[in-house]
Amino acid sequence: MPLIALAVACLFAVTLGYAGMCAASPFGTCRRCNGFGFAMDTDRKGRPKRGKGCRRCKATGKRIRAGRWLFNRAQRIYREGIN
């Protein structure tokens, strides 16, 4: 029984920490372009150069976190239900 309580407490702490992170910093770096906003490419000599803009983050380098996306969706549904 204490093992289950410890697992639940650990899961609760992780969830609370992620919720706090989503509240403090709702945007994270884009995983596709690593926050650059564009793909790194190389020219014919092998030197790095700027490639095309990232379509996933629309060349901003930022993406909305999954927890924040869920929170925004829940808020929108709640607001639409009240009116």
Contacts in CASP RR format, 6 or more apart in sequence:
PFRMAT RR
TARGET T0000
AUTHOR 0000-0000-0000
METHOD contacts of the structure
MODEL  1
MPLIALAVACLFAVTLGYAGMCAASPFGTCRRCNGFGFAMDTDRKGRPKR
GKGCRRCKATGKRIRAGRWLFNRAQRIYREGIN
18 67 0 8 1.000
19 67 0 8 1.000
21 65 0 8 1.000
22 65 0 8 1.000
22 67 0 8 1.000
22 68 0 8 1.000
22 71 0 8 1.000
25 65 0 8 1.000
26 64 0 8 1.000
26 65 0 8 1.000
26 68 0 8 1.000
27 62 0 8 1.000
27 63 0 8 1.000
27 64 0 8 1.000
27 65 0 8 1.000
27 68 0 8 1.000
28 62 0 8 1.000
28 63 0 8 1.000
28 64 0 8 1.000
28 65 0 8 1.000
29 35 0 8 1.000
29 61 0 8 1.000
29 62 0 8 1.000
29 63 0 8 1.000
30 37 0 8 1.000
30 54 0 8 1.000
30 56 0 8 1.000
30 57 0 8 1.000
30 60 0 8 1.000
30 61 0 8 1.000
30 62 0 8 1.000
30 63 0 8 1.000
31 63 0 8 1.000
32 54 0 8 1.000
32 56 0 8 1.000
32 57 0 8 1.000
33 39 0 8 1.000
33 53 0 8 1.000
33 54 0 8 1.000
33 56 0 8 1.000
33 57 0 8 1.000
33 61 0 8 1.000
35 57 0 8 1.000
35 61 0 8 1.000
35 62 0 8 1.000
36 54 0 8 1.000
36 61 0 8 1.000
37 53 0 8 1.000
37 54 0 8 1.000
37 57 0 8 1.000
37 59 0 8 1.000
37 60 0 8 1.000
37 61 0 8 1.000
38 50 0 8 1.000
38 51 0 8 1.000
38 52 0 8 1.000
38 53 0 8 1.000
38 54 0 8 1.000
38 59 0 8 1.000
39 51 0 8 1.000
39 52 0 8 1.000
39 53 0 8 1.000
39 54 0 8 1.000
40 48 0 8 1.000
40 49 0 8 1.000
40 50 0 8 1.000
40 51 0 8 1.000
41 48 0 8 1.000
41 49 0 8 1.000
41 50 0 8 1.000
41 51 0 8 1.000
41 52 0 8 1.000
42 48 0 8 1.000
42 49 0 8 1.000
43 49 0 8 1.000
53 59 0 8 1.000
54 61 0 8 1.000
56 63 0 8 1.000
57 63 0 8 1.000
64 72 0 8 1.000
END
